[in-house]
Amino acid sequence: MSKRKVEIFTSGCYLCEETVSLVKELACSSCEVEVYDISEPCESEECADKAKAYGINSVPAVVIDGKIAECCKRGKPDREALLAAGLGTAL
């Protein structure tokens, strides 16, 4: 069984930490959660490259299976939108 890939892009602020906590609360055993703090770029610059490739313009942002969650395109992620995007459900 493959896992749902969930990527969270943050800057380490309190809003970002709230989002990380929310995603981790909603994630199920079929979710693989990865957190990228773009305020401290990865040595390989993978964080910044991924953020650019996804078209992320603000943080916090949640990407589920390669697509920015709709709520992250217009502001802070919310519970209902993340659940609607598939977070917490097996593939």
C-alpha positions in Angstrom: 0.0 0.0 0.0 1.4 3.4 -0.9 1.3 6.3 1.5 -0.1 9.7 0.9 2.7 12.2 0.7 2.1 15.3 2.8 4.6 18.2 2.8 4.4 21.2 5.0 6.3 24.4 4.2 6.9 26.7 7.2 9.0 29.6 8.3 9.1 28.6 12.0 6.4 31.1 13.0 3.6 30.4 15.5 1.0 30.2 12.6 3.3 27.6 10.9 3.6 25.6 14.1 -0.2 25.6 14.5 -0.5 24.2 10.9 2.2 21.5 11.6 0.3 20.4 14.7 -3.0 20.4 12.8 -1.6 18.3 10.0 0.1 15.8 12.4 -3.2 15.5 14.3 -5.2 14.8 11.1 -2.6 12.5 9.5 -3.3 8.8 9.6 -0.9 5.9 9.4 -1.2 6.0 5.6 0.2 9.6 5.6 3.9 10.3 5.2 4.4 13.9 6.7 7.5 15.9 5.8 8.2 19.4 7.2 10.3 21.9 5.4 11.4 25.1 7.2 12.2 27.4 4.3 13.5 30.1 6.7 16.6 27.9 7.1 17.2 26.4 3.6 18.3 22.8 3.4 21.9 22.3 2.5 20.9 20.8 -0.8 18.4 23.7 -1.4 15.7 21.0 -1.8 13.3 23.0 0.4 13.4 26.1 -1.8 13.4 24.1 -5.0 10.3 22.2 -4.0 8.5 25.4 -2.8 9.3 27.0 -6.2 8.2 24.0 -8.1 4.8 23.9 -6.3 4.3 27.6 -6.7 4.3 28.4 -3.0 4.1 32.1 -2.4 3.3 32.1 1.3 3.7 29.9 4.4 2.4 27.9 6.0 1.6 25.8 3.0 0.5 22.2 2.8 1.1 20.0 -0.3 -0.8 16.7 -0.5 0.3 14.2 -3.1 2.1 16.9 -5.1 -0.8 19.5 -5.1 -1.1 22.6 -2.9 -4.1 22.2 -0.7 -6.8 24.7 -2.0 -6.9 26.4 1.4 -3.2 27.2 1.1 -3.7 29.1 -2.1 -5.7 31.7 -0.3 -4.4 31.9 3.3 -3.9 29.8 6.4 -4.8 26.1 6.1 -8.0 25.0 7.8 -9.2 21.7 9.1 -12.1 21.2 6.6 -10.1 22.1 3.5 -7.3 19.7 4.5 -9.7 16.9 5.1 -11.4 17.6 1.8 -7.9 17.4 0.1 -7.5 13.9 1.4 -5.4 14.3 4.6 -6.0 11.5 7.0 -7.4 9.0 4.5 -5.7 6.0 3.0 -5.1 6.0 -0.7 
